[in-house]
Amino acid sequence: QKEVEQDPGPLSVPEGAIVSLNCTYSNSAFQYFMWYRQYSRKGPELLMYTYSSGNKEDGRFTAQVDKSSKYISLFIRDSQPSDSATYLCAMRYISNFGNEKLTFGTGTRLTIIP
Amino acid sequence: NAGVTQTPKFRILKIGQSMTLQCTQDMNHNYMYWYRQDPGMGLKLIYYSVGAGITDKGEVPNGYNVSRSTTEDFPLRLELAAPSQTSVYFCASSYSSHPGGPSYEQYFGPGTRLTVT
């Protein structure tokens, strides 16, 4: 079983729709949860970062974490064509010795249709 | 600030050739990383460095070598290129206030697309 599972899509939705992107994980040691956005032929860039269960909002983006279910989501409201990209979830834990491990999902390719 | 820069952007290698992928950051980050990204496979960590002169293996280090002689530069060397090394390679950097401890956000370069035929 992979530590992090992410539906690869592709996902196509009309402009203005609400988008829901999801990841599940199996390692309960993960403490920090991130969403990266990657435009075509570019490097990933950090979009959202959270470390607790619940919701974190930033503009049109909301990151949701449910540690009891080992499930994270990214919601995009009022989606725009400029949101078309691949979205990668990433999870991180830090050991008692201070070492860190960052594990990425495989990414979901999203297209917003004008 | 240019951030993280990578050269070349594209490269085609023949089997058995060698090459060095260059990575430079101007953010004075102490941590640097090399990842490869294959379709449907996500980002896999090849090597990382927590400071000049210190490097360590990641998840998929076989067939690669790295060095870190300066804070800014972290080149990745491919010896005896194989078709399995066809991939997109990303360099990233981050800052840690406690060397050897956890770091903050990773900033990625634009990537190098490598094809080995």
Interface residues (C-beta under 8 A of the other chain):
Chain A: V4 Q6 P8 R41 K42 G43 P44 E45 L46 Y49 L88 I94 G98 N99 E100 L102 F104 G105 T106 G107
Chain B: V4 G40 M41 G42 L43 L45 F90 A92 H98 G100 G101 P102 S103 E105 Q106 F108 G109 P110 G111
